[in-house]
C-alpha cells in the first residue's frame, strides 16, 4: 500500500510537526483523523499517518518512548519488545562490532547500540531499512543501515552477528529450520565468517542436535529460552559468546514486582555452589543447566497425589524441556505428566515459582466444583490448566463469588494418574 518514499517522508520536518501533534491526541478516532488530514495532505501521507497513529497503542506495549518510533504492522508484530531486546543485547560485550541481520524496524539494533556496540543493520526490505534509520536517528543513535540481502553482506572475522531470520516468508508462521529466510545454509555460511553469533528462533523450534551436527561442523554451543509476562517470547542459539557456558541450556524470565521480591528473598536464602547456574541481573532471572546434567522425565520424578503445596512455574522452563531437572535441583516433584505443576511438603522461595497451599482436590466435574464453590466464600477465582484441554470460561460460569468474600482462590486443572482433577488452592509464596 505504501512505498519507501512515503516512509521516508515521515522523517521530514512537515511530517514530524504533524506527528508531534497527533501523538499527543490518543482519544482521537482514526476516521475523523483521516478526514481532517486529507484536507491538507496527499491521501497516501494522510493514510500513513493514521496507520502510525493506530499502531501507537500497540507500540506502547513493546517499546519505550513509543512516539519516537514508526512501523509497519507486520514489523511491529515481529519486533522484540524493549525488555527482551535489552536483555539479549547483554550477550555482546561493549565496543564490539555487531551486524544485526534482518533488522526489521530496528528494535534489536537500537538495543545493541544502547549497549555501546558498533551496530551495522542489514535488511533486504527497503522500508525496514528506512524505519530503522528513522527510529535510530529519533533516539540520537548512530547506526549504519544497509539495504541488502544477508547473502550479499560481507562480514569481517572480528565482528559478531545478531540474526533474526524471517519465519513466515511464505505467509504462515513456521518453527522449521528449513523454512527460514535467509535459509539455514546462508546462516551456516555467515557463522563461518564471524567471531560469534546469536540466532533468534521461534520458541517452538525443535531439532535433533545430533542430526544437526551431521549437517554442520558447529552446532549451537548453548541455547536459551526467554519468557516475559507468562509467555515465551523467543529462543536463542549461540556460538562464540561467553556469557552462557558452552554445552548449556538456559531459561530466562523477566521479573515483575512479585517475582522481583522473590528473587531478592532467593538471593538471601539460597547458596548455590555453581554461581553460573542461578543468577538475577538487569531485571531478569536465569536458570542454566549443562546438557550433561539435564534429567529426562521418568516415573520416579512424578507424583500422582499432590503434597501439602503445589506450584506453577515459568513457561521458559517448560519450553526448554528442563522441568525434571528444575524439580530435581530444588528437591521438588512434578505432578503426573510433568507438563503441569510442582508439588512438595514444604515451600521454598524461587523467583520462577508461585506456591499454593492445597485446600481440596476434586474430580474435574462441574457439579462437584459448583457445590464446593458455594461454601468457599471466595472473592475472586484464578483458573489455570496444564496438560489438559479445559474450557476455563465455562468453568468460571459455575463458580460462586462473594463481593465481601474472605479469600482469593486458584483452581489448577491437571491430570493425577489417569484422572482429571481440579486442585483448589491458595497462593502462599
Secondary structure, 3 states (H helix, E strand, C coil): CCCHHHHHHCCCHHHHHHHHHHCCCCCCCHHHHHHHHHCCCCHHHHHHHHHHHHHHHHHCCCCCCHHHCCCCHHHHHHCCCHHHHHHHHCCCCCCCEEEEECCCCCHHHHHHHHCCCEEEEEECCHHHHHHHHHHHHCCCCCCEEEECCHHHCCCCCCCEEEECCECCCCCCCCCCHHHCECCHHHHHHHHCCCCEEEEEECCCCCCCHHHHHHHCCCCCCEEEEEEECCEEEEEEEEECCCCCCCCEEEEEEECCHHHHHHHHHHHHHCCCCCCCCEEEECCEEEEEEEHHHCCCCCHHHEECCCCCEEEEECHHHHHCCCHHHHHHHHCCEEECCCCCCEEECCCCCCCCEEEEEEEEEEECCHHHHHHHHHHCCEEEEEEEECCCCCCHHHHHHCCCCCCCCCEEEEEEEEEECCEEEEEEEEECC
